[in-house]
Amino acid sequence: MTWKQVFTSSVGKKLVMGFTGIFLILFLIVHVGLNACIWANDGGEMFNKGAHFMGANWVPRILEIGLFAGLLLHIIQGLLLVFYNRSKRTVGYAINYGNRGSKWYSRSMGLLGTIILLFLILHLANFWLPNRSHQGFLLGEEINLYTTMKDVFSNILVVIVYVFGCISLGYHLAHGFQSAFKTLGIHNKRWHKSISAVGLAFSIIVPLLFAMMPLSFYFGWIN
């Protein structure tokens, strides 16, 4: 397969989706681990130290570029796959099997991905952009992200949007996790049950932890 086919063929697009999907799953693990520091309930000291490390060192900043590149590629290839599949299926199925054929969220990955993208734009506007704007091009002092989180999540409408975004992320991961490994060929009777179980647990636990963060601030479960 040539480099052109990697980005233009159906198989190539799926491989790119698989690799970038696994990369983003690893990012979610790091991100949720850092954000979980808010539950140290120490006024944000541990969380701000972690955020400072991620924002004031060149290695995480360089990896950040790779993250955005992988995310952008994942979105573009995902949308291209959706359009490609729809163009090839001009006539609907004679029988609609519904969830007996496949789960609704596996048939709605494009919609769920679009919702997550809109949520991500809001998230970046609330936290990443103000922090990076304050730092400027060179590494410098970042804003107090813990205080910013408290202010942002004092608005119930923002909290609702975040929780809805996390629910969409959960359903997206419910199909995307095992689909990524299947695309890369890690899919057989020996590994299928294990990957499916881990994927289901991941798609529940990680989005739930993310959703609990705005709820914890809004309801005053942490100081």
Secondary structure, DSSP 4 states (H G I P E B T S, - for coil): --HHHHHHSHHHHHHHHHHHHHHHHHHHHHHHHHHGGGGG-STTHHHHHHHHHHHSSHHHHHHHHHHHHHHHHHHHHHHHHHHHHHHH--S--SS--GGGTS-TTTS-HHHHHHHHHHHHHHHIIIIIHHHHHHH-SS--PPP-HHHHHHHHTTSHHHHHHHHHHHHHHHHHHHHHHHHHHHHTT--SHHHHHHHHHHHHHHHHHHHHHHHHHHHHHHTTS--
